[in-house]
Amino acid sequence: MEDHKKRALRHFLGRSEKPLESYVEALGEVVHDLMDAYGHLDEDWKQDTKKFLQLMITDGCFILETMSADDQTINDYSPNDLIFSDHGKHNVIPCIKRDMLLLENQVPTLVLEKLLDVAQSGSIEVSYSISPFLFSFLLCPACVFCYINKRKN
């Protein structure tokens, strides 16, 4: 799964046209809040904020890419991609959605909000909450960028 997450990160970064450092900086500003979101975070994670931020960014981008899979304008994945191909969207992503509901697989919504803030900076005014979109994503097919576009209109 880690290879799929890294591929999703590369695609997310490529489309956003923002360097990884911008995301590291944005999440670095709230790293302690993110760590506090985990009640019993292992000391290894607390001591290595770089590793923690890497995990948050990678997992967060994977979640956003998964949530965006229904957006037909996002077609920069290979047609035989295990997750983001048409086959994956219909057969694999529903399983990923179920997995995302497990409490131990949660990332703070602040991660998703910060990633979207950086990705969308300069292109649209970002004044939305990710929470309604997460709710609709987990209950029915939807996409992040369609949601954002609805908000800006």
Sine and cosine of phi, psi and omega as CSV:
sin_phi,cos_phi,sin_psi,cos_psi,sin_omega,cos_omega
0.00,0.00,-0.50,0.87,-0.03,-1.00
-0.88,0.47,-0.59,0.81,0.04,-1.00
-0.90,0.44,-0.63,0.77,0.03,-1.00
-0.91,0.41,-0.64,0.77,0.02,-1.00
-0.90,0.43,-0.67,0.75,0.01,-1.00
-0.92,0.40,-0.61,0.79,0.05,-1.00
-0.91,0.42,-0.67,0.74,0.04,-1.00
-0.88,0.47,-0.65,0.76,0.05,-1.00
-0.86,0.50,-0.73,0.69,0.01,-1.00
-0.87,0.49,-0.67,0.74,0.01,-1.00
-0.92,0.40,-0.69,0.72,0.02,-1.00
-0.86,0.51,-0.75,0.66,-0.01,-1.00
-0.89,0.45,-0.65,0.76,0.00,-1.00
-0.88,0.47,-0.69,0.73,0.00,-1.00
-0.95,0.31,-0.54,0.84,-0.03,-1.00
-0.97,0.25,-0.38,0.92,-0.04,-1.00
0.84,0.54,0.49,0.87,0.07,-1.00
-0.90,-0.44,0.61,-0.79,0.01,-1.00
-0.95,0.31,0.46,-0.89,0.04,-1.00
-0.80,0.60,-0.59,0.81,-0.03,-1.00
-0.85,0.52,-0.53,0.85,0.03,-1.00
-0.89,0.45,-0.62,0.78,0.01,-1.00
-0.95,0.30,-0.65,0.76,0.03,-1.00
-0.87,0.49,-0.69,0.73,0.01,-1.00
-0.89,0.45,-0.72,0.69,-0.03,-1.00
-0.89,0.45,-0.70,0.72,0.01,-1.00
-0.97,0.24,-0.48,0.88,0.05,-1.00
-0.88,0.48,-0.51,0.86,0.02,-1.00
-0.91,0.41,-0.39,0.92,-0.05,-1.00
-0.84,-0.55,0.35,0.94,-0.10,-0.99
-0.85,0.53,-0.61,0.79,-0.01,-1.00
-0.94,0.34,-0.59,0.81,0.09,-1.00
-0.89,0.45,-0.66,0.76,0.01,-1.00
-0.90,0.43,-0.69,0.73,0.02,-1.00
-0.90,0.44,-0.62,0.78,0.01,-1.00
-0.91,0.41,-0.36,0.93,0.02,-1.00
-0.93,0.37,-0.31,0.95,0.04,-1.00
-0.98,-0.21,0.93,-0.37,-0.09,-1.00
-0.82,0.57,-0.70,0.71,-0.07,-1.00
-0.80,-0.59,0.88,0.48,-0.01,-1.00
-0.94,0.35,0.76,-0.65,0.00,-1.00
-0.87,0.50,0.59,-0.80,-0.03,-1.00
-0.85,0.53,-0.53,0.85,0.02,-1.00
-0.86,0.51,-0.64,0.77,0.02,-1.00
-0.94,0.34,-0.63,0.78,-0.01,-1.00
-0.91,0.42,-0.56,0.83,-0.03,-1.00
-0.98,0.18,-0.42,0.91,-0.08,-1.00
-0.89,-0.46,0.98,0.20,-0.05,-1.00
-0.91,0.42,-0.49,0.87,0.02,-1.00
-0.89,0.45,-0.71,0.70,0.03,-1.00
-0.91,0.43,-0.65,0.76,0.02,-1.00
-0.89,0.46,-0.73,0.69,0.01,-1.00
-0.90,0.44,-0.62,0.79,0.04,-1.00
-0.86,0.50,-0.69,0.72,0.03,-1.00
-0.90,0.44,-0.71,0.70,-0.03,-1.00
-0.88,0.47,-0.69,0.72,-0.03,-1.00
-0.93,0.37,-0.72,0.69,-0.01,-1.00
-0.89,0.46,-0.77,0.64,0.00,-1.00
-0.92,0.40,-0.65,0.76,0.00,-1.00
-0.89,0.46,-0.70,0.72,0.02,-1.00
-0.91,0.40,-0.61,0.80,0.05,-1.00
-0.89,0.46,-0.68,0.74,0.03,-1.00
-0.89,0.46,-0.72,0.69,0.00,-1.00
-0.90,0.44,-0.63,0.77,0.05,-1.00
-0.91,0.41,-0.65,0.76,0.04,-1.00
-0.89,0.45,-0.68,0.74,0.01,-1.00
-0.92,0.39,-0.45,0.89,-0.03,-1.00
-1.00,0.02,-0.02,1.00,-0.14,-0.99
-0.87,0.50,-0.46,0.89,-0.01,-1.00
-0.98,0.17,-0.16,0.99,-0.01,-1.00
-0.97,0.24,0.91,-0.41,-0.06,-1.00
-0.93,0.37,-0.26,0.97,0.02,-1.00
-0.98,0.19,-0.25,0.97,0.05,-1.00
-1.00,-0.06,0.99,-0.11,-0.06,-1.00
-0.71,-0.70,0.56,0.83,-0.03,-1.00
-1.00,-0.05,0.17,0.99,0.07,-1.00
-1.00,-0.06,0.40,-0.92,0.05,-1.00
-0.89,0.46,0.59,-0.81,0.03,-1.00
-0.88,0.48,-0.32,0.95,0.03,-1.00
-0.95,-0.31,0.33,0.94,0.05,-1.00
-0.88,0.48,0.74,-0.67,-0.07,-1.00
-0.86,0.51,-0.59,0.81,-0.08,-1.00
-0.97,-0.26,-0.70,0.71,-0.18,-0.98
-0.98,-0.18,0.12,0.99,0.15,-0.99
-0.98,0.22,0.15,-0.99,0.07,-1.00
-0.84,0.54,-0.68,0.74,0.03,-1.00
-0.87,0.49,-0.73,0.69,0.00,-1.00
-0.90,0.44,-0.62,0.79,0.00,-1.00
-0.88,0.47,-0.55,0.83,-0.05,-1.00
-1.00,-0.03,-0.43,0.90,-0.12,-0.99
-0.89,-0.45,-0.49,0.87,-0.06,-1.00
-0.98,-0.19,-0.70,0.72,-0.06,-1.00
-0.86,0.51,-0.61,0.79,0.08,-1.00
-0.86,0.52,-0.57,0.83,0.06,-1.00
-0.94,0.34,-0.62,0.79,0.04,-1.00
-0.91,0.42,-0.65,0.76,0.05,-1.00
-0.84,0.54,-0.72,0.69,0.02,-1.00
-0.88,0.48,-0.65,0.76,0.01,-1.00
-0.90,0.43,-0.57,0.82,0.00,-1.00
-0.91,0.41,-0.37,0.93,0.01,-1.00
-0.96,0.27,-0.32,0.95,0.02,-1.00
-0.92,0.40,0.75,-0.66,-0.08,-1.00
-0.85,0.52,-0.59,0.81,-0.04,-1.00
-0.95,0.30,-0.15,0.99,0.00,-1.00
-0.97,-0.24,0.24,0.97,-0.05,-1.00
-0.99,0.10,0.58,-0.82,0.24,-0.97
-0.90,-0.44,0.52,-0.86,0.01,-1.00
-0.86,0.52,0.63,-0.78,0.02,-1.00
-0.88,0.47,-0.38,0.93,0.06,-1.00
-0.86,0.51,-0.56,0.83,0.05,-1.00
-0.87,0.49,-0.76,0.64,-0.03,-1.00
-0.89,0.45,-0.67,0.74,0.01,-1.00
-0.89,0.46,-0.69,0.72,0.00,-1.00
-0.91,0.41,-0.67,0.74,0.02,-1.00
-0.88,0.48,-0.69,0.72,0.01,-1.00
-0.93,0.36,-0.59,0.81,0.06,-1.00
-0.84,0.54,-0.74,0.67,-0.02,-1.00
-0.93,0.37,-0.72,0.70,-0.05,-1.00
-0.87,0.50,-0.59,0.81,-0.08,-1.00
-0.99,-0.13,-0.04,1.00,-0.04,-1.00
-0.87,0.49,0.75,-0.66,0.01,-1.00
1.00,0.04,-0.27,0.96,-0.04,-1.00
-0.97,-0.23,-0.60,0.80,0.07,-1.00
-0.55,-0.83,0.32,-0.95,0.09,-1.00
-0.97,0.25,0.82,-0.58,-0.03,-1.00
-0.98,-0.18,0.97,-0.26,0.04,-1.00
-0.58,-0.81,0.93,0.36,-0.06,-1.00
-0.57,-0.82,0.22,-0.98,0.11,-0.99
-0.93,-0.37,0.67,-0.74,0.00,-1.00
-0.96,0.27,-0.35,0.94,-0.12,-0.99
-0.84,0.55,-0.75,0.67,0.03,-1.00
-0.88,0.48,-0.59,0.81,0.01,-1.00
-0.93,0.37,-0.66,0.75,0.05,-1.00
-0.86,0.52,-0.68,0.73,0.01,-1.00
-0.86,0.50,-0.75,0.67,-0.03,-1.00
-0.94,0.35,-0.57,0.82,0.02,-1.00
-0.88,0.47,-0.69,0.73,-0.05,-1.00
-0.96,0.28,-0.36,0.93,0.00,-1.00
-0.99,-0.12,-0.46,0.89,-0.03,-1.00
-0.41,-0.91,0.26,-0.97,0.03,-1.00
-0.89,0.46,0.66,-0.75,0.04,-1.00
-0.28,-0.96,0.01,-1.00,0.06,-1.00
-0.59,-0.81,0.51,-0.86,-0.03,-1.00
-0.88,0.47,-0.77,0.64,-0.12,-0.99
-0.95,0.32,-0.53,0.85,0.11,-0.99
-0.90,0.44,-0.66,0.75,0.01,-1.00
-0.88,0.48,-0.71,0.70,-0.01,-1.00
-0.90,0.44,-0.69,0.72,0.00,-1.00
-0.88,0.47,-0.61,0.79,0.07,-1.00
-0.89,0.47,-0.63,0.78,-0.04,-1.00
-0.93,0.37,-0.56,0.83,-0.07,-1.00
-0.98,0.17,-0.30,0.95,-0.01,-1.00
-1.00,0.10,0.00,0.00,0.00,0.00
